[in-house]
Amino acid sequence: MTIKSSLLLLSLLGLFAACGPKATKDTNPLTESDIQLLEEEVMRLHDSVMPQTSEIMRYKRKFQEQAELSEDSLSAESFKNAALELEQAYHLMMDWMQAYHAPDPQSSLEAREAYLLDELNKVQEVVDAYTKALNNAHDLDSLR
């Protein structure tokens, strides 16, 4: 099969999938319980990394000190970059926490769902930033 044939087949499959029957909310209407579960998931993600904030700040201070004391410019730069990454992860968490609010119970289920799905994406970015920054910090710290 040629590349053109493969691309045509993939395009056709995508078209059929897009035009085919969909699992709509008509078959599974959104409920208050769905909203509650979604909000709990947002909070679960937040709570899974929030306790690591003190570790983030401890490593940040440590790396800033090591950057200042380092006589090797390459090491100093590594410590500065790690401290900056930790600080950015911390600020991402603080900004998210400041902006987050429970959805208005008076708004529609669909509006609350959309808001919580957006917040789920945002808090996942926080989790990813914390995880990456701490993994890098652990790696850098173990090299010393």
VMD Tcl script that builds the backbone (N, CA, C; Angstrom):
set m [mol new atoms 432]
animate dup $m
set s [atomselect $m all]
$s set {name element resname resid chain x y z} {
  {N N MET 1 A 0.849 -1.170 0.000}
  {CA C MET 1 A 0.000 0.000 0.000}
  {C C MET 1 A 0.899 1.238 0.000}
  {N N THR 2 A 0.598 2.167 -0.854}
  {CA C THR 2 A 1.419 3.368 -0.959}
  {C C THR 2 A 1.047 4.358 0.138}
  {N N ILE 3 A 1.879 5.351 0.284}
  {CA C ILE 3 A 1.616 6.379 1.293}
  {C C ILE 3 A 0.329 7.119 0.974}
  {N N LYS 4 A 0.111 7.415 -0.314}
  {CA C LYS 4 A -1.116 8.123 -0.698}
  {C C LYS 4 A -2.342 7.284 -0.383}
  {N N SER 5 A -2.263 5.992 -0.655}
  {CA C SER 5 A -3.393 5.101 -0.366}
  {C C SER 5 A -3.652 5.032 1.131}
  {N N SER 6 A -2.589 4.967 1.890}
  {CA C SER 6 A -2.726 4.912 3.352}
  {C C SER 6 A -3.374 6.187 3.879}
  {N N LEU 7 A -2.925 7.330 3.386}
  {CA C LEU 7 A -3.500 8.600 3.820}
  {C C LEU 7 A -4.963 8.717 3.429}
  {N N LEU 8 A -5.310 8.251 2.238}
  {CA C LEU 8 A -6.701 8.282 1.792}
  {C C LEU 8 A -7.560 7.399 2.677}
  {N N LEU 9 A -7.056 6.201 3.003}
  {CA C LEU 9 A -7.802 5.291 3.853}
  {C C LEU 9 A -8.000 5.894 5.241}
  {N N LEU 10 A -6.955 6.490 5.804}
  {CA C LEU 10 A -7.072 7.129 7.112}
  {C C LEU 10 A -8.055 8.292 7.077}
  {N N SER 11 A -8.026 9.055 6.002}
  {CA C SER 11 A -8.961 10.177 5.866}
  {C C SER 11 A -10.395 9.690 5.808}
  {N N LEU 12 A -10.620 8.639 5.043}
  {CA C LEU 12 A -11.968 8.093 4.938}
  {C C LEU 12 A -12.449 7.523 6.265}
  {N N LEU 13 A -11.563 6.829 6.974}
  {CA C LEU 13 A -11.942 6.297 8.279}
  {C C LEU 13 A -12.293 7.432 9.243}
  {N N GLY 14 A -11.503 8.495 9.206}
  {CA C GLY 14 A -11.794 9.654 10.046}
  {C C GLY 14 A -13.114 10.293 9.699}
  {N N LEU 15 A -13.421 10.365 8.408}
  {CA C LEU 15 A -14.682 10.945 7.964}
  {C C LEU 15 A -15.857 10.097 8.430}
  {N N PHE 16 A -15.743 8.782 8.296}
  {CA C PHE 16 A -16.823 7.892 8.738}
  {C C PHE 16 A -17.012 7.971 10.248}
  {N N ALA 17 A -15.912 8.060 10.966}
  {CA C ALA 17 A -16.009 8.159 12.421}
  {C C ALA 17 A -16.679 9.467 12.831}
  {N N ALA 18 A -16.348 10.535 12.127}
  {CA C ALA 18 A -16.927 11.841 12.452}
  {C C ALA 18 A -18.409 11.906 12.116}
  {N N CYS 19 A -18.820 11.198 11.085}
  {CA C CYS 19 A -20.205 11.254 10.650}
  {C C CYS 19 A -21.060 10.159 11.266}
  {N N GLY 20 A -20.428 9.196 11.903}
  {CA C GLY 20 A -21.154 8.057 12.459}
  {C C GLY 20 A -21.934 8.436 13.697}
  {N N PRO 21 A -22.615 7.438 14.277}
  {CA C PRO 21 A -23.398 7.706 15.481}
  {C C PRO 21 A -22.483 8.098 16.636}
  {N N LYS 22 A -22.994 8.968 17.476}
  {CA C LYS 22 A -22.202 9.461 18.591}
  {C C LYS 22 A -22.894 9.100 19.893}
  {N N ALA 23 A -22.054 8.926 20.906}
  {CA C ALA 23 A -22.613 8.765 22.236}
  {C C ALA 23 A -22.937 10.170 22.718}
  {N N THR 24 A -24.183 10.509 22.715}
  {CA C THR 24 A -24.574 11.870 23.075}
  {C C THR 24 A -25.068 11.917 24.500}
  {N N LYS 25 A -25.241 13.111 24.966}
  {CA C LYS 25 A -25.781 13.293 26.300}
  {C C LYS 25 A -27.260 12.935 26.336}
  {N N ASP 26 A -27.865 12.751 25.137}
  {CA C ASP 26 A -29.255 12.317 25.106}
  {C C ASP 26 A -29.374 10.914 25.667}
  {N N THR 27 A -28.355 10.074 25.428}
  {CA C THR 27 A -28.400 8.706 25.933}
  {C C THR 27 A -27.945 8.646 27.388}
  {N N ASN 28 A -27.076 9.537 27.786}
  {CA C ASN 28 A -26.588 9.604 29.161}
  {C C ASN 28 A -26.639 11.051 29.629}
  {N N PRO 29 A -27.780 11.493 30.105}
  {CA C PRO 29 A -27.871 12.893 30.510}
  {C C PRO 29 A -26.935 13.197 31.690}
  {N N LEU 30 A -26.417 14.397 31.679}
  {CA C LEU 30 A -25.525 14.881 32.717}
  {C C LEU 30 A -26.307 15.040 34.015}
  {N N THR 31 A -25.694 14.629 35.120}
  {CA C THR 31 A -26.376 14.711 36.415}
  {C C THR 31 A -25.531 15.493 37.420}
  {N N GLU 32 A -26.156 15.862 38.505}
  {CA C GLU 32 A -25.435 16.521 39.609}
  {C C GLU 32 A -24.310 15.618 40.107}
  {N N SER 33 A -24.564 14.325 40.109}
  {CA C SER 33 A -23.556 13.366 40.545}
  {C C SER 33 A -22.317 13.412 39.640}
  {N N ASP 34 A -22.545 13.554 38.328}
  {CA C ASP 34 A -21.426 13.676 37.384}
  {C C ASP 34 A -20.588 14.913 37.704}
  {N N ILE 35 A -21.264 15.998 38.002}
  {CA C ILE 35 A -20.572 17.255 38.325}
  {C C ILE 35 A -19.780 17.095 39.612}
  {N N GLN 36 A -20.386 16.457 40.593}
  {CA C GLN 36 A -19.709 16.242 41.865}
  {C C GLN 36 A -18.460 15.375 41.674}
  {N N LEU 37 A -18.565 14.326 40.873}
  {CA C LEU 37 A -17.410 13.466 40.613}
  {C C LEU 37 A -16.303 14.225 39.890}
  {N N LEU 38 A -16.690 15.074 38.964}
  {CA C LEU 38 A -15.709 15.866 38.225}
  {C C LEU 38 A -15.007 16.853 39.157}
  {N N GLU 39 A -15.768 17.496 40.014}
  {CA C GLU 39 A -15.165 18.427 40.971}
  {C C GLU 39 A -14.244 17.689 41.950}
  {N N GLU 40 A -14.648 16.500 42.372}
  {CA C GLU 40 A -13.804 15.698 43.257}
  {C C GLU 40 A -12.493 15.315 42.566}
  {N N GLU 41 A -12.551 15.036 41.273}
  {CA C GLU 41 A -11.339 14.691 40.527}
  {C C GLU 41 A -10.391 15.885 40.439}
  {N N VAL 42 A -10.937 17.066 40.230}
  {CA C VAL 42 A -10.120 18.277 40.202}
  {C C VAL 42 A -9.408 18.436 41.550}
  {N N MET 43 A -10.155 18.288 42.632}
  {CA C MET 43 A -9.571 18.438 43.968}
  {C C MET 43 A -8.590 17.307 44.285}
  {N N ARG 44 A -8.878 16.097 43.819}
  {CA C ARG 44 A -7.977 14.975 44.056}
  {C C ARG 44 A -6.614 15.238 43.414}
  {N N LEU 45 A -6.638 15.744 42.171}
  {CA C LEU 45 A -5.382 16.058 41.493}
  {C C LEU 45 A -4.607 17.140 42.249}
  {N N HIS 46 A -5.311 18.182 42.645}
  {CA C HIS 46 A -4.677 19.250 43.407}
  {C C HIS 46 A -4.068 18.689 44.688}
  {N N ASP 47 A -4.852 17.911 45.414}
  {CA C ASP 47 A -4.408 17.368 46.694}
  {C C ASP 47 A -3.265 16.374 46.545}
  {N N SER 48 A -3.125 15.796 45.366}
  {CA C SER 48 A -2.055 14.815 45.166}
  {C C SER 48 A -0.675 15.473 45.120}
  {N N VAL 49 A -0.606 16.736 44.751}
  {CA C VAL 49 A 0.699 17.410 44.669}
  {C C VAL 49 A 0.878 18.552 45.651}
  {N N MET 50 A -0.186 19.051 46.215}
  {CA C MET 50 A -0.065 20.191 47.137}
  {C C MET 50 A 0.911 19.912 48.275}
  {N N PRO 51 A 0.939 18.715 48.853}
  {CA C PRO 51 A 1.896 18.461 49.930}
  {C C PRO 51 A 3.360 18.565 49.492}
  {N N GLN 52 A 3.615 18.536 48.214}
  {CA C GLN 52 A 4.980 18.632 47.709}
  {C C GLN 52 A 5.480 20.073 47.614}
  {N N THR 53 A 4.619 21.019 47.943}
  {CA C THR 53 A 4.991 22.431 47.845}
  {C C THR 53 A 6.180 22.765 48.739}
  {N N SER 54 A 6.206 22.214 49.939}
  {CA C SER 54 A 7.338 22.510 50.824}
  {C C SER 54 A 8.634 21.944 50.244}
  {N N GLU 55 A 8.570 20.793 49.595}
  {CA C GLU 55 A 9.754 20.220 48.956}
  {C C GLU 55 A 10.194 21.079 47.770}
  {N N ILE 56 A 9.228 21.574 47.023}
  {CA C ILE 56 A 9.530 22.481 45.903}
  {C C ILE 56 A 10.308 23.695 46.421}
  {N N MET 57 A 9.811 24.298 47.474}
  {CA C MET 57 A 10.444 25.511 48.002}
  {C C MET 57 A 11.806 25.205 48.640}
  {N N ARG 58 A 11.922 24.060 49.290}
  {CA C ARG 58 A 13.202 23.687 49.910}
  {C C ARG 58 A 14.285 23.511 48.834}
  {N N TYR 59 A 13.936 22.784 47.763}
  {CA C TYR 59 A 14.894 22.603 46.670}
  {C C TYR 59 A 15.215 23.931 45.992}
  {N N LYS 60 A 14.220 24.775 45.833}
  {CA C LYS 60 A 14.455 26.075 45.186}
  {C C LYS 60 A 15.501 26.876 45.964}
  {N N ARG 61 A 15.312 26.979 47.278}
  {CA C ARG 61 A 16.280 27.720 48.114}
  {C C ARG 61 A 17.663 27.071 48.061}
  {N N LYS 62 A 17.681 25.762 48.139}
  {CA C LYS 62 A 18.952 25.034 48.114}
  {C C LYS 62 A 19.710 25.292 46.812}
  {N N PHE 63 A 18.993 25.218 45.692}
  {CA C PHE 63 A 19.648 25.411 44.398}
  {C C PHE 63 A 20.067 26.859 44.176}
  {N N GLN 64 A 19.287 27.795 44.702}
  {CA C GLN 64 A 19.694 29.192 44.596}
  {C C GLN 64 A 20.996 29.425 45.361}
  {N N GLU 65 A 21.099 28.841 46.540}
  {CA C GLU 65 A 22.323 28.968 47.336}
  {C C GLU 65 A 23.494 28.306 46.615}
  {N N GLN 66 A 23.257 27.125 46.075}
  {CA C GLN 66 A 24.327 26.418 45.387}
  {C C GLN 66 A 24.772 27.162 44.130}
  {N N ALA 67 A 23.848 27.807 43.463}
  {CA C ALA 67 A 24.200 28.598 42.276}
  {C C ALA 67 A 25.115 29.750 42.661}
  {N N GLU 68 A 24.816 30.391 43.790}
  {CA C GLU 68 A 25.644 31.514 44.250}
  {C C GLU 68 A 27.026 31.064 44.719}
  {N N LEU 69 A 27.095 29.873 45.303}
  {CA C LEU 69 A 28.359 29.384 45.854}
  {C C LEU 69 A 29.220 28.635 44.840}
  {N N SER 70 A 28.611 28.233 43.753}
  {CA C SER 70 A 29.326 27.419 42.773}
  {C C SER 70 A 30.407 28.222 42.061}
  {N N GLU 71 A 31.570 27.620 41.969}
  {CA C GLU 71 A 32.676 28.256 41.252}
  {C C GLU 71 A 32.675 27.865 39.783}
  {N N ASP 72 A 31.930 26.845 39.462}
  {CA C ASP 72 A 31.821 26.355 38.087}
  {C C ASP 72 A 30.579 26.987 37.445}
  {N N SER 73 A 30.781 27.739 36.375}
  {CA C SER 73 A 29.657 28.451 35.754}
  {C C SER 73 A 28.609 27.493 35.199}
  {N N LEU 74 A 29.018 26.329 34.720}
  {CA C LEU 74 A 28.065 25.349 34.203}
  {C C LEU 74 A 27.187 24.803 35.325}
  {N N SER 75 A 27.792 24.504 36.457}
  {CA C SER 75 A 27.027 24.034 37.617}
  {C C SER 75 A 26.096 25.138 38.114}
  {N N ALA 76 A 26.620 26.335 38.190}
  {CA C ALA 76 A 25.804 27.459 38.650}
  {C C ALA 76 A 24.578 27.626 37.755}
  {N N GLU 77 A 24.775 27.518 36.466}
  {CA C GLU 77 A 23.658 27.658 35.522}
  {C C GLU 77 A 22.642 26.533 35.712}
  {N N SER 78 A 23.112 25.317 35.941}
  {CA C SER 78 A 22.211 24.180 36.178}
  {C C SER 78 A 21.367 24.425 37.425}
  {N N PHE 79 A 22.008 24.910 38.493}
  {CA C PHE 79 A 21.271 25.192 39.730}
  {C C PHE 79 A 20.260 26.321 39.531}
  {N N LYS 80 A 20.658 27.368 38.804}
  {CA C LYS 80 A 19.736 28.480 38.527}
  {C C LYS 80 A 18.529 28.009 37.730}
  {N N ASN 81 A 18.778 27.198 36.703}
  {CA C ASN 81 A 17.678 26.698 35.869}
  {C C ASN 81 A 16.730 25.816 36.664}
  {N N ALA 82 A 17.290 24.970 37.518}
  {CA C ALA 82 A 16.451 24.100 38.343}
  {C C ALA 82 A 15.622 24.926 39.323}
  {N N ALA 83 A 16.247 25.937 39.927}
  {CA C ALA 83 A 15.519 26.807 40.860}
  {C C ALA 83 A 14.402 27.552 40.143}
  {N N LEU 84 A 14.669 27.997 38.928}
  {CA C LEU 84 A 13.651 28.701 38.151}
  {C C LEU 84 A 12.490 27.767 37.802}
  {N N GLU 85 A 12.793 26.557 37.399}
  {CA C GLU 85 A 11.739 25.596 37.073}
  {C C GLU 85 A 10.871 25.296 38.303}
  {N N LEU 86 A 11.493 25.158 39.448}
  {CA C LEU 86 A 10.756 24.921 40.691}
  {C C LEU 86 A 9.872 26.121 41.033}
  {N N GLU 87 A 10.417 27.312 40.862}
  {CA C GLU 87 A 9.647 28.530 41.144}
  {C C GLU 87 A 8.450 28.652 40.196}
  {N N GLN 88 A 8.652 28.335 38.943}
  {CA C GLN 88 A 7.546 28.405 37.975}
  {C C GLN 88 A 6.452 27.399 38.319}
  {N N ALA 89 A 6.833 26.206 38.723}
  {CA C ALA 89 A 5.842 25.198 39.120}
  {C C ALA 89 A 5.057 25.697 40.335}
  {N N TYR 90 A 5.774 26.262 41.288}
  {CA C TYR 90 A 5.134 26.807 42.490}
  {C C TYR 90 A 4.138 27.908 42.122}
  {N N HIS 91 A 4.541 28.823 41.271}
  {CA C HIS 91 A 3.643 29.918 40.887}
  {C C HIS 91 A 2.450 29.417 40.080}
  {N N LEU 92 A 2.660 28.404 39.287}
  {CA C LEU 92 A 1.544 27.809 38.546}
  {C C LEU 92 A 0.491 27.282 39.527}
  {N N MET 93 A 0.954 26.625 40.586}
  {CA C MET 93 A 0.026 26.119 41.619}
  {C C MET 93 A -0.674 27.275 42.315}
  {N N MET 94 A 0.083 28.275 42.735}
  {CA C MET 94 A -0.511 29.397 43.469}
  {C C MET 94 A -1.511 30.163 42.596}
  {N N ASP 95 A -1.168 30.373 41.343}
  {CA C ASP 95 A -2.076 31.064 40.418}
  {C C ASP 95 A -3.354 30.253 40.216}
  {N N TRP 96 A -3.203 28.935 40.069}
  {CA C TRP 96 A -4.388 28.097 39.875}
  {C C TRP 96 A -5.269 28.148 41.117}
  {N N MET 97 A -4.655 28.024 42.287}
  {CA C MET 97 A -5.451 28.032 43.522}
  {C C MET 97 A -6.168 29.367 43.722}
  {N N GLN 98 A -5.513 30.454 43.374}
  {CA C GLN 98 A -6.130 31.766 43.535}
  {C C GLN 98 A -7.307 31.946 42.570}
  {N N ALA 99 A -7.186 31.407 41.374}
  {CA C ALA 99 A -8.225 31.597 40.363}
  {C C ALA 99 A -9.380 30.603 40.484}
  {N N TYR 100 A -9.114 29.437 41.083}
  {CA C TYR 100 A -10.147 28.407 41.143}
  {C C TYR 100 A -11.258 28.797 42.111}
  {N N HIS 101 A -12.445 28.490 41.710}
  {CA C HIS 101 A -13.601 28.622 42.593}
  {C C HIS 101 A -14.585 27.502 42.247}
  {N N ALA 102 A -15.320 27.071 43.233}
  {CA C ALA 102 A -16.323 26.035 42.978}
  {C C ALA 102 A -17.327 26.592 41.981}
  {N N PRO 103 A -17.790 25.759 41.075}
  {CA C PRO 103 A -18.761 26.256 40.099}
  {C C PRO 103 A -20.060 26.688 40.778}
  {N N ASP 104 A -20.666 27.687 40.199}
  {CA C ASP 104 A -21.923 28.218 40.728}
  {C C ASP 104 A -23.023 27.174 40.591}
  {N N PRO 105 A -23.600 26.736 41.706}
  {CA C PRO 105 A -24.648 25.717 41.632}
  {C C PRO 105 A -25.904 26.185 40.883}
  {N N GLN 106 A -26.014 27.498 40.687}
  {CA C GLN 106 A -27.165 28.024 39.955}
  {C C GLN 106 A -26.984 27.952 38.435}
  {N N SER 107 A -25.729 27.746 37.995}
  {CA C SER 107 A -25.487 27.661 36.550}
  {C C SER 107 A -25.879 26.270 36.049}
  {N N SER 108 A -26.005 26.148 34.748}
  {CA C SER 108 A -26.442 24.877 34.160}
  {C C SER 108 A -25.415 23.775 34.389}
  {N N LEU 109 A -25.870 22.553 34.311}
  {CA C LEU 109 A -24.967 21.413 34.446}
  {C C LEU 109 A -23.887 21.462 33.372}
  {N N GLU 110 A -24.282 21.838 32.168}
  {CA C GLU 110 A -23.335 21.901 31.052}
  {C C GLU 110 A -22.263 22.961 31.293}
  {N N ALA 111 A -22.675 24.103 31.826}
  {CA C ALA 111 A -21.720 25.177 32.112}
  {C C ALA 111 A -20.760 24.750 33.217}
  {N N ARG 112 A -21.287 24.095 34.239}
  {CA C ARG 112 A -20.427 23.609 35.323}
  {C C ARG 112 A -19.475 22.532 34.821}
  {N N GLU 113 A -19.969 21.668 33.958}
  {CA C GLU 113 A -19.117 20.627 33.388}
  {C C GLU 113 A -17.986 21.253 32.572}
  {N N ALA 114 A -18.319 22.211 31.736}
  {CA C ALA 114 A -17.303 22.866 30.899}
  {C C ALA 114 A -16.251 23.542 31.777}
  {N N TYR 115 A -16.698 24.244 32.812}
  {CA C TYR 115 A -15.765 24.912 33.718}
  {C C TYR 115 A -14.849 23.891 34.396}
  {N N LEU 116 A -15.429 22.809 34.909}
  {CA C LEU 116 A -14.636 21.818 35.631}
  {C C LEU 116 A -13.692 21.052 34.712}
  {N N LEU 117 A -14.104 20.812 33.489}
  {CA C LEU 117 A -13.194 20.161 32.540}
  {C C LEU 117 A -12.004 21.064 32.234}
  {N N ASP 118 A -12.269 22.351 32.107}
  {CA C ASP 118 A -11.183 23.312 31.894}
  {C C ASP 118 A -10.254 23.341 33.112}
  {N N GLU 119 A -10.831 23.346 34.299}
  {CA C GLU 119 A -10.030 23.343 35.524}
  {C C GLU 119 A -9.253 22.040 35.676}
  {N N LEU 120 A -9.831 20.956 35.232}
  {CA C LEU 120 A -9.136 19.670 35.273}
  {C C LEU 120 A -7.883 19.720 34.406}
  {N N ASN 121 A -7.995 20.324 33.243}
  {CA C ASN 121 A -6.825 20.496 32.370}
  {C C ASN 121 A -5.780 21.392 33.025}
  {N N LYS 122 A -6.229 22.475 33.632}
  {CA C LYS 122 A -5.296 23.404 34.271}
  {C C LYS 122 A -4.575 22.762 35.450}
  {N N VAL 123 A -5.313 22.044 36.279}
  {CA C VAL 123 A -4.674 21.436 37.445}
  {C C VAL 123 A -3.776 20.279 37.009}
  {N N GLN 124 A -4.091 19.641 35.888}
  {CA C GLN 124 A -3.196 18.607 35.363}
  {C C GLN 124 A -1.870 19.232 34.925}
  {N N GLU 125 A -1.923 20.450 34.391}
  {CA C GLU 125 A -0.691 21.166 34.047}
  {C C GLU 125 A 0.149 21.426 35.299}
  {N N VAL 126 A -0.523 21.745 36.398}
  {CA C VAL 126 A 0.173 21.959 37.666}
  {C C VAL 126 A 0.840 20.657 38.114}
  {N N VAL 127 A 0.089 19.576 38.064}
  {CA C VAL 127 A 0.630 18.271 38.458}
  {C C VAL 127 A 1.849 17.930 37.601}
  {N N ASP 128 A 1.727 18.129 36.306}
  {CA C ASP 128 A 2.837 17.831 35.397}
  {C C ASP 128 A 4.058 18.702 35.709}
  {N N ALA 129 A 3.824 19.989 35.971}
  {CA C ALA 129 A 4.931 20.907 36.276}
  {C C ALA 129 A 5.606 20.521 37.593}
  {N N TYR 130 A 4.816 20.191 38.605}
  {CA C TYR 130 A 5.383 19.761 39.883}
  {C C TYR 130 A 6.204 18.489 39.708}
  {N N THR 131 A 5.628 17.530 39.018}
  {CA C THR 131 A 6.300 16.246 38.819}
  {C C THR 131 A 7.613 16.422 38.075}
  {N N LYS 132 A 7.580 17.174 36.991}
  {CA C LYS 132 A 8.786 17.385 36.187}
  {C C LYS 132 A 9.846 18.145 36.987}
  {N N ALA 133 A 9.442 19.218 37.651}
  {CA C ALA 133 A 10.396 20.025 38.414}
  {C C ALA 133 A 11.027 19.217 39.544}
  {N N LEU 134 A 10.222 18.434 40.235}
  {CA C LEU 134 A 10.769 17.643 41.335}
  {C C LEU 134 A 11.635 16.496 40.839}
  {N N ASN 135 A 11.248 15.876 39.753}
  {CA C ASN 135 A 12.097 14.821 39.181}
  {C C ASN 135 A 13.455 15.386 38.775}
  {N N ASN 136 A 13.441 16.540 38.134}
  {CA C ASN 136 A 14.692 17.185 37.736}
  {C C ASN 136 A 15.514 17.596 38.958}
  {N N ALA 137 A 14.830 18.071 39.999}
  {CA C ALA 137 A 15.530 18.467 41.225}
  {C C ALA 137 A 16.183 17.252 41.886}
  {N N HIS 138 A 15.449 16.155 41.950}
  {CA C HIS 138 A 16.013 14.937 42.540}
  {C C HIS 138 A 17.223 14.464 41.739}
  {N N ASP 139 A 17.104 14.515 40.409}
  {CA C ASP 139 A 18.218 14.099 39.562}
  {C C ASP 139 A 19.441 14.985 39.791}
  {N N LEU 140 A 19.234 16.292 39.800}
  {CA C LEU 140 A 20.340 17.219 39.986}
  {C C LEU 140 A 20.959 17.046 41.372}
  {N N ASP 141 A 20.128 16.872 42.368}
  {CA C ASP 141 A 20.611 16.724 43.738}
  {C C ASP 141 A 21.409 15.426 43.905}
  {N N SER 142 A 21.023 14.384 43.191}
  {CA C SER 142 A 21.727 13.101 43.313}
  {C C SER 142 A 23.084 13.127 42.600}
  {N N LEU 143 A 23.292 14.103 41.715}
  {CA C LEU 143 A 24.569 14.207 41.002}
  {C C LEU 143 A 25.653 14.838 41.859}
  {N N ARG 144 A 25.248 15.528 42.890}
  {CA C ARG 144 A 26.244 16.221 43.732}
  {C C ARG 144 A 27.023 15.261 44.569}
}
mol reanalyze $m
mol bondsrecalc $m
mol representation Tube
mol addrep $m
